Amino acid sequence: MLKLNDGQCGLCAHFGGDQAPAQTIVQIRINGEGPEDLVADCGHPENAPRGLKVTPISGCGGFTPAKSA
C-alpha cells in the first residue's frame, strides 16, 4: 500500500471515474492508502475525454478534494 498525501489522485473527487469499484475508492479515501497496482480513470472534465489512467499517488493541477461522507 502507498501512503497518500493531499493533492494526489486517490484523494481527488475525480479519481476512478465510473470504472473503479466504489468500495475500493471509499477505502482509499478513508485509509489514506492505495494499492500499488491500482490504475483507474481520471474523471476530471478536461481529462475524461482523453481516457487518462492514473494511480492513487498521481496528481495534477485539477485536483478537487473528495467530499467526506
C-alpha positions in Angstrom: 0.0 0.0 0.0 1.1 3.5 -0.8 0.5 6.4 1.6 -1.4 9.3 0.0 -0.8 13.0 0.6 -3.2 15.9 -0.1 -3.3 16.7 -3.8 -2.9 13.1 -5.0 -5.4 11.4 -7.2 -6.6 8.9 -4.7 -8.0 11.7 -2.6 -9.5 13.6 -5.6 -13.2 13.7 -6.4 -12.4 12.8 -10.0 -10.4 9.6 -9.2 -11.9 6.4 -10.6 -14.4 8.0 -13.0 -17.2 5.5 -13.5 -14.9 2.5 -13.8 -13.3 1.7 -10.4 -15.3 -0.2 -7.8 -16.9 2.3 -5.4 -15.9 0.4 -2.3 -12.3 0.5 -3.4 -12.4 4.2 -3.8 -14.1 4.7 -0.4 -11.5 2.6 1.3 -8.6 4.6 -0.3 -10.2 7.8 0.9 -10.9 6.5 4.4 -7.5 4.9 4.9 -5.4 7.4 3.0 -3.6 4.5 1.3 -3.9 2.9 -2.1 -2.7 -0.3 -3.6 0.5 -0.1 -5.7 -1.1 -1.9 -8.7 -4.4 0.1 -9.0 -4.8 2.2 -12.1 -8.1 4.0 -12.6 -9.8 6.5 -14.9 -9.4 10.2 -14.2 -12.9 11.7 -14.4 -11.8 15.4 -14.4 -13.8 17.1 -17.2 -10.6 18.0 -19.1 -9.0 14.6 -18.8 -12.0 12.2 -19.1 -12.3 12.6 -22.9 -8.6 11.6 -23.2 -9.1 8.3 -21.3 -6.3 9.3 -18.8 -5.4 6.4 -16.4 -3.9 7.3 -13.1 -2.6 5.7 -9.9 -3.7 6.8 -6.4 -0.4 8.7 -6.0 -0.6 10.5 -9.3 -1.5 14.2 -9.3 -2.4 17.2 -11.4 -3.4 20.8 -11.3 -7.1 19.9 -11.5 -7.2 18.2 -8.0 -10.5 18.6 -6.3 -10.7 17.2 -2.8 -13.3 14.4 -2.4 -16.2 15.2 -0.2 -16.1 13.4 3.2 -19.0 11.1 3.9 
